[in-house]
Amino acid sequence: MSSIITITFSPCIDKSTAVAALVPEKKLVCATPKLEPGGGGINIARAIKKLGGAATAIFPSGGYTGKYFNHLLEKENIPAVIIETANETRENIIVVDEATNNQYRFGMPGTGLTAAEWKKCLLAVEEMSDVEFIIASGSLPPGVPDTIYALLAKIAKSKNAKFIVDTSGEALKHAAAEGVYMLKPNLGELSSLAGKKEIQPGEVKTIAREIIAKGNCEVIVVSMGADGAMLVTAEIAGIFKPPAVERKSTVGAGDSMVAGIVFYLAQGKDLTQSVQYGVACGTAATLNAGTELCKKEDADRLYSLIQSAHS
């Protein structure tokens, strides 16, 4: 198994619960909450572990919530490089209204990092040896510059490591301008990257190839929700749709997809197989309630179905 590291600048504790019905002005009785460590790169490292691989998670953590966050991650045996911070690690809340089965997701503001703190995160990546994949995922908290993923792209190049980015906004644009191995935007993020208000699914291949032709990246995997994902390189273009499933939650589906792609790439699988497995993992995550990620047995079963459909 190749060496994989993930970096998350805005980790969080995800608290998920349920109420009989979401009614205003009333005291609502919640189900026993489930607490899990979250944030883009954190979830990817956790999902890779569930699939049978290993990834080292690099992240900032502070305060009482940070200590508990570290504890949650340690319980899952995720190797970690922890950057101590002055501010508390944030918490997010997910509430399911059982009367309607609607899910409400409350994302708290990112915990600000000082320049010294985010620079220590970069240094931690620099100091890692024998790295083949570096995955940067998630939003950026206050204090962290939009160029941070572009700085990581330079570090990845110096290590001859494949850099995979899953983010949005200006941070995505800076990363793409610097050059990365793989981008994993959704349709909205791809349209932003292309300088358009919106794009239609039929335009994805052309726009992705225009970005690739500029030398900004080798691979673009566009996530399209229930429609699966499109893989685009200079030579390959294909859409991989998952089987129809009963979705319980979409939380963590994108992170599970990235985990599946990298897990397979690290085993020497080709891009098509890896993206198919990523789609299987993302779909597998939706079978679970709350913030739970993909399960290997579900991912493997769905992958076989996807392969059969495309054979």
Summary of the structure (lengths in Angstrom):
residues: 311
radius of gyration: 18.8
end to end distance: 27.0
largest distance: 57.8
contacts: 1119
relative contact order: 0.14
helix: 41%
strand: 24%
